[in-house]
Amino acid sequence: MTKESQYYVPNVTDKYDLTPEAYLEIYRMVNRRRPWDPSDSVKHHFFENIAENPAEAAMYKACGEYFIKGY
């Protein structure tokens, strides 16, 4: 077996069968909730070109692109 880096952790399940308690412990660690972060609520638009101010609206209009006024 070749090692890609100097840090190698062998797969434990190849040598030992996991017990039901071990599965529950892994399940509990993987499904731990993380606290809410403001970056979780990112503003998404259905339409691509939404003019947020009159300057953006003028730019879209000058380019001949379809846009929606969001202001």
Summary of the structure (lengths in Angstrom):
residues: 71
radius of gyration: 26.1
end to end distance: 61.4
largest distance: 67.9
contacts: 94
relative contact order: 0.10
helix: 38%
strand: 6%
